[in-house]
């Protein structure tokens, strides 16, 4: 099966190791970083969501008018707009991009962060809302006649959109999480289920949980699986490990000057995914071929934070280990956003694509 690569559409040059040099939305840097992804073999980039961050749909619209091939994964929180409005926003963006949009729905793993934009539902209530929200958006994308809705969280009458996606029947829906509630919601509704990088054994268990949830939801298909890592590569193993330890030192230095994020607790995260990353880090620093946990530990398991460390060949083989588990979307984001996107695209992506092509030819034979 084909393999795809997802990078990051950061709107400024800041990271866990480097304070940003300008404003939150640097148009020139946003375009420069995205163009580096497009020119070095990446398939799509993620526009993430934060309560105080630049609005991602507008930033994505800006980007797709400047680039011809790069696809967009747009993160969206259901609490920030009504689902009929969101469906029109997404359809319009799919029109602007000539069919290059995937939407990633975020339920929200931190109560405090959700409350910053007026969302006071419990976590279980948020998952229930997200499922209903996705169902409405999907229906709005494909319904050419007006429909009513009377659900637990939303009620409206006689809605029909006048703008529809380029992609038919609709764009793909992406979803992530590591709790039973996340497996249930994503297993039922997602075309793509997103995981943070864990050891191979734990990742295999999560994939089975997603498949089981899809089956229990009555699906005959299963979501594609995406897994995310922080690659740390260098020409030799020794240099790669020196770079890895230097990366953690830079993270710790940033922490000494203030919090890395207003969205995430370094010591007591609410969301299951971060708790899992920290639990793995407590068991050890190195797993499997190249997985390294100190970056996750240093950031409190914040988001995509486990690293893959080694030469391009080592990291490529580690990614192929996940591909062999059934992962066909590989998400990667370095700590020096621009340079790492170029290096990963130049030295790692071709190796993975070549090996995947060999596997496909062998299966066909």
C-alpha positions as CSV (number, residue, x, y, z in Angstrom):
1,X,0.0,0.0,0.0
2,X,1.2,3.6,-0.6
3,X,2.9,5.5,2.2
4,X,2.2,9.2,2.9
5,X,4.2,11.8,4.9
6,X,2.7,14.5,7.1
7,X,4.7,17.5,8.2
8,X,3.8,20.7,10.1
9,X,2.5,24.0,8.8
10,X,3.9,26.1,11.6
11,X,3.0,29.8,11.3
12,X,6.2,30.9,13.0
13,X,9.7,29.5,13.7
14,X,9.2,28.7,17.4
15,X,9.6,25.2,18.8
16,X,10.3,23.5,22.1
17,X,14.0,24.3,21.6
18,X,13.8,27.8,20.1
19,X,11.7,30.8,21.0
20,X,10.0,32.3,18.0
21,X,11.7,35.3,16.4
22,X,8.6,37.3,15.5
23,X,4.8,37.3,15.7
24,X,2.5,34.3,15.9
25,X,1.6,34.5,12.2
26,X,4.7,35.1,10.1
27,X,3.4,34.9,6.5
28,X,6.8,34.7,4.9
29,X,8.0,31.9,7.2
30,X,4.7,30.0,6.9
31,X,5.1,29.9,3.1
32,X,8.8,29.2,3.2
33,X,8.3,26.2,5.5
34,X,5.4,24.8,3.5
35,X,7.3,25.3,0.2
36,X,10.2,23.3,1.8
37,X,7.8,20.4,2.4
38,X,6.3,20.6,-1.1
39,X,9.8,20.6,-2.7
40,X,11.2,17.7,-0.6
41,X,8.6,15.0,-1.0
42,X,6.1,15.5,1.7
43,X,2.4,14.9,1.0
44,X,0.6,17.2,3.4
45,X,1.1,19.5,6.3
46,X,-0.9,20.0,9.5
47,X,-2.3,23.3,10.5
48,X,-2.7,22.7,14.3
49,X,-5.2,24.4,16.6
50,X,-4.6,26.4,19.9
51,X,-7.0,28.6,21.7
52,X,-4.8,31.7,21.2
53,X,-3.0,30.7,18.0
54,X,-3.7,32.0,14.5
55,X,-6.9,30.8,13.0
56,X,-5.9,27.7,11.0
57,X,-8.5,27.7,8.2
58,X,-7.5,31.2,7.2
59,X,-3.8,30.4,7.3
60,X,-4.4,27.3,5.2
61,X,-6.4,29.3,2.7
62,X,-3.5,31.7,2.4
63,X,-1.1,28.8,1.8
64,X,-3.0,26.8,-0.8
65,X,-3.2,29.8,-3.1
66,X,0.6,29.9,-3.1
67,X,1.4,26.2,-3.6
68,X,0.2,23.8,-6.2
69,X,0.6,20.3,-4.8
70,X,0.9,20.3,-1.0
71,X,-2.2,18.9,0.8
72,X,-3.6,20.3,4.0
73,X,-4.6,18.6,7.2
74,X,-6.8,21.2,9.1
75,X,-7.2,20.8,12.8
76,X,-10.6,21.9,14.1
77,X,-12.3,21.9,17.6
78,X,-16.1,21.4,17.5
79,X,-16.6,23.9,20.3
80,X,-15.5,26.9,18.2
81,X,-18.3,26.9,15.6
82,X,-21.6,25.4,14.7
83,X,-21.3,22.3,12.5
84,X,-23.2,23.7,9.6
85,X,-21.0,26.7,9.5
86,X,-17.9,24.5,9.8
87,X,-19.1,22.3,6.9
88,X,-19.4,25.4,4.6
89,X,-15.9,26.6,5.8
90,X,-14.3,23.2,5.0
91,X,-16.1,22.9,1.6
92,X,-15.0,26.4,0.6
93,X,-11.4,25.6,1.6
94,X,-11.6,22.4,-0.4
95,X,-12.7,24.5,-3.4
96,X,-9.9,27.0,-2.9
97,X,-7.4,24.1,-2.7
98,X,-8.8,22.1,-5.6
99,X,-9.5,19.2,-3.4
100,X,-6.4,19.1,-1.1
101,X,-8.2,19.2,2.3
102,X,-8.4,16.6,5.1
103,X,-10.1,17.7,8.4
104,X,-8.7,16.6,11.7
105,X,-11.4,16.9,14.5
106,X,-10.0,17.5,18.0
107,X,-12.2,16.7,21.0
108,X,-9.9,18.4,23.5
109,X,-7.9,16.6,26.2
110,X,-7.4,19.5,28.6
111,X,-10.3,21.1,30.4
112,X,-8.5,24.4,31.1
113,X,-7.5,24.8,27.4
114,X,-11.1,24.1,26.3
115,X,-12.5,26.6,28.8
116,X,-10.4,29.4,27.3
117,X,-12.9,29.5,24.5
118,X,-16.0,28.9,26.6
119,X,-16.2,25.0,26.5
120,X,-17.2,23.7,29.9
121,X,-18.3,20.2,28.9
122,X,-16.8,17.2,30.5
123,X,-14.5,14.9,28.5
124,X,-17.1,12.3,27.9
125,X,-19.6,15.0,26.8
126,X,-17.0,16.4,24.4
127,X,-16.5,13.0,22.8
128,X,-20.3,12.6,22.4
129,X,-20.5,16.1,20.9
130,X,-17.6,15.4,18.5
131,X,-19.3,12.3,17.1
132,X,-22.5,14.2,16.5
133,X,-20.6,17.1,15.0
134,X,-18.7,14.9,12.5
135,X,-21.9,13.2,11.5
136,X,-23.5,16.6,10.7
137,X,-20.5,17.8,8.8
138,X,-20.4,14.7,6.7
139,X,-24.1,15.0,5.9
140,X,-23.9,18.7,5.0
141,X,-21.0,17.9,2.6
142,X,-23.1,15.4,0.6
143,X,-26.8,16.4,1.0
144,X,-28.2,18.3,-2.0
145,X,-31.6,18.6,-0.3
146,X,-32.5,20.3,3.0
147,X,-32.4,18.2,6.2
148,X,-33.3,18.6,9.9
149,X,-31.3,17.5,12.9
150,X,-32.5,17.0,16.5
151,X,-29.6,15.5,18.5
152,X,-28.1,15.6,22.0
153,X,-25.9,18.7,21.3
154,X,-27.3,20.3,18.1
155,X,-30.8,21.1,16.7
156,X,-31.6,22.8,13.5
157,X,-34.2,22.7,10.7
158,X,-34.2,22.9,6.9
159,X,-30.4,23.3,6.3
160,X,-28.8,22.8,2.9
161,X,-25.5,24.1,1.8
162,X,-24.9,25.8,-1.5
163,X,-21.1,25.0,-1.5
164,X,-19.8,21.5,-1.7
165,X,-16.3,20.0,-1.6
166,X,-14.3,19.2,-4.7
167,X,-13.6,15.8,-3.4
168,X,-16.4,13.4,-3.9
169,X,-18.2,12.1,-2.0
170,X,-16.4,14.2,0.7
171,X,-13.0,15.0,2.1
172,X,-11.4,12.6,4.6
173,X,-12.0,12.9,8.3
174,X,-9.1,12.5,10.7
175,X,-9.3,11.8,14.4
176,X,-6.9,11.0,17.2
177,X,-6.6,9.8,20.8
178,X,-5.5,7.0,23.0
179,X,-8.5,6.4,25.4
180,X,-11.4,4.0,25.0
181,X,-13.7,6.9,24.2
182,X,-11.3,8.1,21.5
183,X,-11.1,4.6,19.9
184,X,-14.9,4.4,20.0
185,X,-15.5,7.8,18.4
186,X,-12.7,7.5,15.8
187,X,-13.4,3.9,15.1
188,X,-16.9,4.9,14.2
189,X,-16.4,8.1,12.2
190,X,-12.8,8.5,11.1
191,X,-11.2,7.8,7.7
192,X,-7.8,8.3,9.4
193,X,-6.9,7.5,13.0
194,X,-3.9,9.3,14.5
195,X,-1.6,8.0,17.2
196,X,1.5,9.4,18.9
197,X,4.6,7.4,18.5
198,X,4.9,4.6,21.1
199,X,6.9,1.4,21.1
200,X,5.9,-1.1,18.4
201,X,4.1,-3.4,20.8
202,X,1.9,-0.7,22.3
203,X,1.3,0.7,18.8
204,X,0.1,-2.7,17.6
205,X,-2.3,-2.9,20.6
206,X,-3.7,0.5,19.8
207,X,-4.2,-0.4,16.1
208,X,-6.2,-3.5,17.2
209,X,-8.3,-1.3,19.6
210,X,-9.2,1.0,16.6
211,X,-10.1,-1.9,14.4
212,X,-12.3,-3.4,17.1
213,X,-14.0,-0.1,17.6
214,X,-14.7,0.2,13.9
215,X,-16.1,-3.4,13.9
216,X,-18.3,-2.6,16.9
217,X,-19.6,0.5,15.1
218,X,-20.8,-1.7,12.3
219,X,-18.2,-0.7,9.8
220,X,-16.9,-3.1,7.1
221,X,-13.8,-1.0,6.6
222,X,-11.2,0.3,9.1
223,X,-9.5,3.7,9.4
224,X,-6.1,4.2,8.0
225,X,-3.5,4.6,10.7
226,X,-1.2,7.6,11.2
227,X,1.7,7.7,13.7
228,X,3.7,10.7,14.7
229,X,7.4,11.1,15.7
230,X,10.1,13.7,16.3
231,X,13.0,12.6,14.0
232,X,16.5,13.5,15.1
233,X,18.9,12.5,12.3
234,X,22.6,13.0,11.5
235,X,25.2,11.5,9.1
236,X,26.4,9.0,11.8
237,X,24.9,7.3,14.8
238,X,27.3,9.1,17.1
239,X,26.4,12.5,15.7
240,X,22.7,11.7,15.9
241,X,22.9,10.8,19.6
242,X,24.9,13.9,20.3
243,X,22.2,15.9,18.6
244,X,19.5,14.1,20.6
245,X,21.1,14.9,24.0
246,X,21.7,18.5,22.8
247,X,18.0,18.7,21.9
248,X,16.9,17.8,25.4
249,X,19.4,20.3,26.9
250,X,17.8,23.0,24.7
251,X,14.3,22.0,25.8
252,X,15.4,22.2,29.5
253,X,17.0,25.6,28.9
254,X,13.8,26.9,27.4
255,X,11.8,25.5,30.3
256,X,14.1,27.4,32.7
257,X,13.0,30.7,31.1
258,X,9.3,30.0,31.3
259,X,6.6,27.4,30.3
260,X,6.9,25.8,26.9
261,X,3.1,25.9,26.5
262,X,0.1,27.5,28.2
263,X,-1.9,24.5,27.0
264,X,-0.2,21.6,28.7
265,X,0.9,20.5,32.2
266,X,4.5,19.2,32.3
267,X,3.8,17.0,35.3
268,X,0.1,16.0,35.4
269,X,-1.4,15.9,31.9
270,X,-5.2,15.2,31.7
271,X,-5.2,13.5,28.4
272,X,-4.6,9.7,28.1
273,X,-2.2,10.1,25.2
274,X,0.3,12.2,27.2
275,X,-0.1,9.9,30.2
276,X,0.8,7.0,28.0
277,X,3.9,8.7,26.7
278,X,5.1,9.5,30.2
279,X,4.4,6.0,31.4
280,X,6.6,4.6,28.5
281,X,9.3,7.1,29.4
282,X,9.3,5.9,33.0
283,X,10.0,2.4,31.7
284,X,13.1,3.4,29.8
285,X,14.7,5.7,27.4
286,X,15.2,3.5,24.3
287,X,12.8,1.1,22.6
288,X,12.9,-1.0,19.5
289,X,15.2,0.2,16.7
290,X,15.4,4.0,17.4
291,X,12.5,5.2,19.6
292,X,13.8,7.6,22.3
293,X,11.6,9.0,25.2
294,X,13.6,11.8,26.9
295,X,12.1,14.4,24.6
296,X,8.6,13.3,25.7
297,X,9.6,13.3,29.4
298,X,11.1,16.8,29.1
299,X,7.9,18.2,27.6
300,X,5.4,16.3,29.8
301,X,4.3,14.1,27.0
302,X,3.0,17.1,25.1
303,X,1.6,16.0,21.8
304,X,3.9,14.3,19.3
305,X,7.0,14.2,21.4
306,X,8.8,10.8,21.2
307,X,11.9,10.9,19.0
308,X,13.4,8.5,16.4
309,X,17.2,8.9,16.6
310,X,19.8,7.8,14.2
311,X,21.2,8.0,10.7
312,X,18.6,8.5,7.9
313,X,19.0,4.8,7.2
314,X,18.2,3.9,10.8
315,X,15.3,6.2,11.1
316,X,13.9,5.0,7.7
317,X,14.1,1.4,8.9
318,X,12.4,2.3,12.2
319,X,9.5,3.9,10.2
320,X,9.3,0.8,8.1
321,X,8.8,-1.2,11.2
322,X,5.7,0.8,11.9
323,X,4.6,0.5,8.3
324,X,4.8,-3.2,8.6
325,X,2.3,-3.0,11.5
326,X,-0.2,-1.3,9.2
327,X,0.8,2.3,9.6
328,X,0.7,4.0,6.2
329,X,0.7,7.7,7.2
330,X,3.9,8.8,8.9
331,X,3.9,12.2,10.7
332,X,7.3,13.8,11.4
333,X,8.3,17.1,12.8
334,X,11.8,18.2,13.8
335,X,12.9,20.7,16.4
336,X,14.5,23.0,13.9
337,X,11.4,23.2,11.8
338,X,12.7,24.3,8.4
339,X,16.1,22.6,8.3
340,X,14.7,19.3,9.7
341,X,11.9,19.3,7.2
342,X,14.4,19.7,4.4
343,X,16.8,17.0,5.7
344,X,14.0,14.5,6.5
345,X,12.6,15.0,3.0
346,X,15.9,14.8,1.3
347,X,17.4,11.8,3.2
348,X,14.6,9.8,4.9
349,X,11.5,10.0,2.7
350,X,13.2,8.5,-0.4
351,X,14.5,5.6,1.5
352,X,11.1,4.7,3.0
353,X,9.3,5.2,-0.4
354,X,11.9,2.9,-2.1
355,X,11.5,0.1,0.5
356,X,7.7,0.4,0.4
357,X,7.7,0.1,-3.4
358,X,9.9,-3.0,-3.1
359,X,7.4,-4.6,-0.7
360,X,4.5,-3.8,-3.0
361,X,6.3,-5.3,-6.0
362,X,7.1,-8.4,-3.9
363,X,3.4,-8.7,-2.9
364,X,2.3,-8.2,-6.5
365,X,4.7,-11.0,-7.7
